[in-house]
Amino acid sequence: MDPRYPALSDLRRAARRRIPHFVWEYLDSATGSETVPLRNRAALDAVTMMPSILHGNLKPDLSVRLLGQDFAQPFGIAPVGMSGLIWPGAEGLLAAEARRSHMPYGLSTVATVRPEEVDAGGRGGFQLYPPRDLGILDSMLGRIRDAGFGTLILTVDVPEPSRRERQTRGGLTQPPRITPRLALQVARCPAWAMEIARRGMPRMGFIDDYAGELTKGQLPSNAHAGYVLRTSPDREYLGRLRAAWQGPLIVKGVLDKATVPGLEEAGVDAIWVSNHAGRQFDGAPAVAEVLPGIRANTTLPVIADGSVGGGLDVLRYMALGADFVMMGRAWHYALGALGQAGPAHLTEMLRADLVSNLSQLGLTTPAATASRLMSAPA
């Protein structure tokens, strides 16, 4: 591992210097006053676990099984929209890291590549922003399945576009258009600029295939053509999706434990507890606050995300009831800081942190962390 970047915070600082400001604002911002990331962080910091001693030389086993698949560690790569704008070629680079490290990779509906252009090595999940037109839905599902994505991730916490004021002030449009102001920012980031020049300005290819004339104008980045195609799904829509998709179905964006029984009745295979990193609703609770209640309300696998700063936070979420933890921004900080070498560096950094902290707890598996839980957010 590169000793200049021993922590995720180091990667974040370096990425901010190497990514144009308008792109950084898209990646790093939330909505409103941006209090949700702060709540996520405070709630995680409130989780403490009791160290345990005199266990000799432990050899932790980080492997986990989720939805019938074996993974080498309890974390994976969450879907991020316009990933290839944040770092050129990001989707392919992250999918390659997922194959190398035996972890799940999530591809967004609003990625800069089509599902047919990504090889997730049989561990891919496709994050669906549900289209209003059912004919488009059927076409999308067929293409997703044929491209080798075996798991479908329905995102349910985007009923309307959020304001994302900081992102809007940054000046990003869809499709991206480099104005003189943004060109100055690009000029300060030569590595990013050279990759963009080689690959071309990214577009949302999958959305372009269905949006037609909607993709030809310049739209704000929080109201692009992908939003125009979307609907806010109801229980009937979820039931139709369950009938149409034969593989595992995950619902992402769950915060209220009262909704869990209905999801079980609908035949969902896993629940993803997420507040969308504060990008949708600034008044949402922290994931760590609601996770124990959701865990107590279901026997389904539970996935969590939100403000993970290292391996200890992965263990904190698992102590609170998560079976698996996903990260989105973290992988893009790694790409921004180190380019192609970034994802592997982050993987090994997280693995080393997990082993170190499990050893402090006297444990050999991440799933056992609940036995050391001392305190949790109220």
N, C-alpha and C positions, 0 to 999 in steps of 0.2 A: 504493500500500500504506500501511496505517496505521503511522506511524513509532513508535508506542508498542509495537509487537509485531514487531520485526525478526527474531526467531528463534522456532522452535517452542517452546523453553523458556519464552518470554514468554507464549505462548498457554496453555501448560499451567498456569502460575502463575495466570493470570487465570481460567481455567476452574475451578480448584479453589475460588476464591472465589464463583463464580456458580452452581455446581451443589451441591445438597444433599449432605451428607457421606455418607449411605448410598448415594447414586447414585455419588458419586466413588469410594467403596470398591469398588463393582462394576466401574467402568471401569478404575481404575488399579492394582488389586491383581493378584497372582499367587497361587500356592499354596505351602504349606510356608514355608520361610524366605525365599522370593522371591529366590533366588540366580540364576535363569535370566536375568532382565533385566540383572542386573549382569554376567553372563558375556557376554551379547550385546553389551553396551556395551564391555566391555574388549576383546573380540575385534575389534570394529570399529575401536576406537582403535589397535589393533596393526597395522592395514593402512595402509601408507604407499605413496605413489606419487611418482615423481621429476618435479618440475616441468621444463618445457622452455622455452627462451627464443628470442628473435629470429624469431618467426613472423609479425610484423606484426599487423594488425587482423583477428582471426579472427571468423567468423560461425558459431558452433556451430549445428548442426541437431539438435534434440532428438528428432525423430520416430523411431519404431520400428515394426516390423511384428511382430505376434505372433498366431499361430493364424489366419492369413489376414486379419487386420484391421490397419488402420493407426491408430496412436495418436500424438497430438501430442507426447508426452513419455514417458519410460520408467517412469512410476509411475502407480499407480491406487489405487482405494478398495477396501480389503479388507472382507469381510463381518464385521459385529459384531452379536452377539446383543443383543436388546432395545435397539437403537440409539435408538428413539424415546422410551425412558425417560431415556437419558443427556441428550438434548436433544429436546424435543417436536417431532415432525415431521421428525426427522433423516433418515429414509430418503428422503423426497421431496426434501429440500434437497440431499442428497448426490447423488442421481440427477440432479437438475437441474444440479449442478456438473459431473458426468460428461458430460452432454450438451454443456454450454457449452465445456468444455475438451477434449473429444474424448479421454476416458480411460475405462477400464473401471470398472464399478461392480459390486460383489458384494453380493448380498442374502442374508441368513441365513435358514435354515429357522425360526429362533426370532426373527425380526424382529417388530416391532409392527404391520406391515402385511402383507397378502397379496400374492403376486406380481402378481396382477391389478391391484393398486393402485399399481404402480410403473412408470414409463416410463424405462427406461435407454437409450433412444435407439438400440437395436440393438447396444449394447456391453455388455449385462448378462450377468453370470455368476451362477448360483444355487448357493449353497453348501448342499449336502445333508448333513444328519445322517440317516443311512440308517435308515428305519423297519423294524422287525422284520417287520411284516405285509406280504406282497408285494402284496396287493390295495391297501393304502394306498400302497405305492411306485408302482404303476402309475397310480393316481389323481393322486398328486403330480406325477409326470413329465409327465402330460398337461396338467395345469394350468400347470406351469412353462413348457412348450413353447408353449402357447397364449398365455401372457402375454408372449411375445416374448423370453424368455431363451434365447439360443442356445448358451451354454456351461454345462456342469454341473461343479461343483466338489465332489468327494467328500472329506469330511473323515474321516480314518482314525485320528486320534490321540486319540480319546475312547472307549476301550473301557469305561470306567466313569466315573461322576462323580468329579471331584477334590474335595479337601477345601475348598480356598479359604477358609481360616480367617478371614482379614481381611474378606473379603466377607461371610461368615456373621455375624461380630461386628457388621457394619454394620447388620444388621436387615432387609435386603431379602428379601421373600417373593415367590412367584409364585402367583396374581396379586399385584401390589404392594398392600399395605395400609398406610395411613398411621396409625401409632400416635401417641400424644401425644409420645413422644420424637422421632419422625421429623417430626412436624408442626412442632416448633420449628426443625428444620433447614430445612424448606421455607420457613418464614417469613423466614429470613435470605437467601433467594434469590428476590426478587420477580419477576425476569424469567422464571425457570424456572417459578415458581408460576403466573404469569399465563398462560403458554402451556399449561401442563397444565390449568388451569381452562377454557381455551377449547377444548381438544381432547379433554379427558377423560383419565383414567388409562389408560395404554397396556396392552394385552394382546397375547399372542402369537396373532394371528388365524389364521394358517395352522395352527398346532398345535391351536388350539381347534376347528377344523373336523373334526379327526380324534380328538381325545383324549376327547371326550364327558364323562362324569362325572369323569374325572381332573382336569379343569380347575376344578372347583367348590370344592375345598378349598384351604386355604393351605398351600403347600409351601415348604421352604427353597429359596433361589434356586440352590443347587447340586444340587438333586434335584427339579426341577419336572417337569411332565407330559411335556415334550419328552424328558427322559431316559427316562421310562417307555416311550415309544414306540420308542426307538432300539434298534438292535442294534449289535454290534461286527462289522463286515463281515469276511468271509474271502475267499479267492480265488474261490470259487464265486459269492459275492454280487457281486464285482467283475465277473466274467464275465457274469452276468445283466444287470447295469447297462449294461455295454458293448453288449450286444446290444439293449437296450431304448432306448438313447439314441443318436440319429443324429448329433448335433453333437459339437463338441470336448468331451472328458472330461479333466479335470484331477484328479489325486490330491494332496490337501493334507495335510501333516503328515509328510513324508518327511525322515528324518535319516540313515538307514543306507544307504550306497551299495550294500550287498549286496542290497537289495530292488529296486534299479533294473531289472535284467534281467527279473525277473518282471513288473514293471509294463509294460515294453515288450512282452513277450509277450502280455499281456492286452489290448493295443491302446490303452493310455492315450496321450493326445495331448500332455500336458505334465506336469511334475513340479513341485510346489510345496514348496520346502524351508522348513519352519517348525517351531518348537518351541512353537507356540500361545502365544507371549509369556510362557511360564512358568506358564500357567494350569492345565496338566494334570499336569506331572511336573517336580518341582523338581530332579531329577538329570539333566536333559537337557543335551546339549552346546550350545554357542553355534552359531547358524546359520553364522556366518562360519568356524567351525572345520571344518565338514563339507561346506560348499558346494563347495570345489575338488575333493574326491574324487567327489562326485556328478556334477559337470560332466565330469570325466574318464571317467565310466562310462556316459555317454549322449550321443546326438545329439539327443534331444528338447529342446524349449524348457524352460528352467528358470526358475522364478519364486522369489523369496525375499522374506521379511519378517522383521521383528524389530528393535525398538529404533532405528528410523531417526530421527535427530535433525535431518536437513537434507539438502540436495542432495549434499553430499560423501559421506554414507553411502550414498546411492543409487549413486554412482559406485564406492564401495568394493565393494558387493555385485556390481556388474557386472564389476569388475576380477577378482573371484574366480570369475566364471563365470555369474552370473545374466543372463538375457536381459531380465528385467523385475522390478520391485520393487513390492510392495504395502504399504500402510499402513492400519491400522485405527484405533488410538487417536488418532493425530495429527489426523485429521479431526474427531474428537469434542472434542479440546482446542480446535480452531478454532471449532467451534459453541458450546462453552461460553463461550469468551472473547468472541466477537463476534456470536453468533447467526447469522442468515441470511447476513451478510456474511463470516463466517469461512472457509468453504470456498474461495471465490475468492481471499481474501487468502493462504491457505496455498498454493494452486496457484501464484500469481504469485511468492511468496516462494521456493518450491522451484525454480521455473524460473530465477529470477535467480541462485540459488545454484549451480545446475547450469552456467549459462553462465559465471559467474565462475570456478568451479573447472576447467572444461574449458579456459578460456583460460589459466589457470596451467599446465596440463599441455601446452599447445600442441596440443590436439586439437579436432576439429570434431564428433565424434560420441561419444556415451556408450559405444558398443560397442567403441571403440578403447582403453578405459582399461587393459585387460590389458597393453598394450604399455608402460605406465608403472609397473606393479606392482613395488615394491621389497621389501616384506616383508608377511607374512601371519601370522595366529595359528598356533601350532604345532598 
